[in-house]
Amino acid sequence: MITLDRAGGIWTVTLNRPEKVNALTHAMLSELADVMENAGDARAVILTGQGRVFSAGADLDEARAGLATSDLWERLSGAIAALPGLTVAALNGTLAGGAMGMALACDLRISVRSAKFFYPVMKLGFLPQPSDPARMAALIGPARTKLILMGGQKIEADEALSFGLIDRIVEPDLLIQTARMLCADTSQAEADIARTIKAICTAC
């Protein structure tokens, strides 16, 4: 349910459970965390999904059984944030719930216009993963973070772009091509230079 392509030093990690709108199971989260923890040698990483939805968040049956509060979510987003190469979330569709954490941890987020963004944990009786509110607020500010996490608002792609939640809207058939183009300079640069530039930008 997770596929990995390593062509040209750019790792493309794909959520591949489209029949279940890429809802994440414990096994998928664990595999994703393993992949990201072992991606330190990748020059860049693209995270995307198969089908028309990036991810509906946690699989509901497994969420009720404890997945919603698992530390795997934080392990995954922490592993993505720690990668030295450029990370791009190529959002092929709607991004919901805890799945937002992995996109927030990426350096860049590009999206198709049909995508919607929402994080209804409060309504479901859960807290967001610990690092998600701070990462979201760093991108869009505290008030808009509350709009999503407390106001329960579903944000469409145009509004997400104006907020700064995503960085670019892309036609669906150009999504992966655009993500790879964004990774091209980093993948071809000297690794130490790319790593240092990322560190300087992150510290700003």
Buried (B, 14 or more C-beta within 10 A) or exposed (E): BBEBEEEBBBBBBBBBBBEBBBBBBBEBBBBBBBBBBEBEEBBBBBBBBBBBBBBBBBBBEBBEEEBBEBEBBBBBBBBBBEBBBBBBBBBBBBBBBBBBBBBBBBBBBBBBEBBBBBBBBEEEEBEBBEBBBEBBBEBBEEEBBBBBBEEEBEBBBEBBBEBEBBBEBBEBEEBBEBBBEBBBEBBEBEBEEBBEBBEEEEEE
